[in-house]
Amino acid sequence: GAAEIAVLSGLYARADADGVCADLVQDELAAELGKSRPWLSAVLTKLQTPDVALVEAHRKRGFRGMVYALVDAQGSGLETPSLRTLPVIPPTDESAG
């Protein structure tokens, strides 16, 4: 729904190249979205449910808030390296034959 899209957009805007939003404070993101922290928390919880699974949340020492990771279509978040680190395999010329 619209709430999930708004939160995902906010997370995406704060994410690094690996899709990780470190040191996210829910009050700050909620204020940016013009919503309350309980509203944001409920939407984040929904985005973490197994049937949706678009966001992973972890506590990490040294960060004042949660570390959120956007999960890609294959269901991999923090544990997976960025696609930018994978080798590029050029396409084959099989279609030209």
C-alpha positions in Angstrom: 0.0 0.0 0.0 0.9 3.7 0.1 2.3 3.5 3.6 4.7 0.7 2.7 5.8 2.6 -0.5 6.4 5.8 1.6 8.5 4.0 4.1 10.5 2.0 1.5 11.2 5.3 -0.3 12.4 6.9 2.9 14.7 3.9 3.6 15.9 3.9 0.0 16.8 7.6 0.3 19.0 6.9 3.4 20.5 3.6 2.2 24.1 3.1 1.1 25.1 1.2 -2.0 24.4 -2.1 -0.3 20.9 -1.1 0.7 21.8 -0.7 4.4 20.4 2.2 6.4 22.7 2.4 9.4 21.9 4.6 12.4 18.2 5.1 11.5 16.2 6.8 14.2 12.5 6.1 13.8 11.5 9.5 15.1 13.5 11.3 12.4 12.2 9.2 9.5 8.6 9.5 10.9 9.0 13.3 11.1 10.3 13.4 7.5 7.2 11.4 6.4 4.9 13.6 8.4 3.8 10.6 10.5 4.1 9.4 14.1 6.8 7.0 15.3 4.2 4.3 16.2 2.9 4.5 12.7 6.4 4.1 11.2 7.1 1.3 13.6 4.0 -0.6 12.5 4.8 -0.2 8.9 8.4 -1.3 9.4 7.1 -4.4 11.3 4.8 -5.2 8.4 7.7 -4.9 5.9 9.7 -7.4 8.0 7.0 -10.1 8.1 7.9 -13.3 6.3 5.1 -12.9 3.7 6.4 -9.4 2.7 10.1 -9.6 3.8 11.3 -6.4 2.1 13.2 -5.1 5.1 15.6 -6.7 7.7 16.3 -5.0 11.0 19.3 -5.6 13.3 20.7 -4.0 16.4 24.4 -3.2 15.9 26.8 -2.0 18.6 27.8 1.6 18.1 24.6 2.7 16.4 22.0 4.6 18.3 19.1 3.2 16.3 18.4 0.0 14.3 20.3 -1.0 11.2 17.7 -1.6 8.5 18.6 -3.4 5.2 16.5 -3.3 2.1 16.1 -6.9 0.9 16.4 -7.6 -2.8 14.1 -9.7 -4.9 16.1 -12.9 -4.0 15.5 -12.3 -0.3 19.1 -11.3 0.6 19.9 -8.3 2.7 22.8 -7.6 5.0 24.5 -10.9 4.5 24.9 -10.6 0.7 27.5 -8.4 -1.0 26.3 -5.6 -3.2 25.7 -6.6 -6.8 28.3 -4.0 -7.7 31.0 -6.3 -6.2 30.0 -9.3 -8.4 31.9 -9.8 -11.7 30.2 -8.7 -14.9 29.7 -11.5 -17.4 29.4 -10.2 -20.9 26.5 -11.5 -23.0 27.2 -14.3 -25.4 26.8 -13.8 -29.1 24.5 -16.8 -29.5 21.6 -14.8 -30.7 23.6 -13.5 -33.7 23.8 -17.0 -35.3 
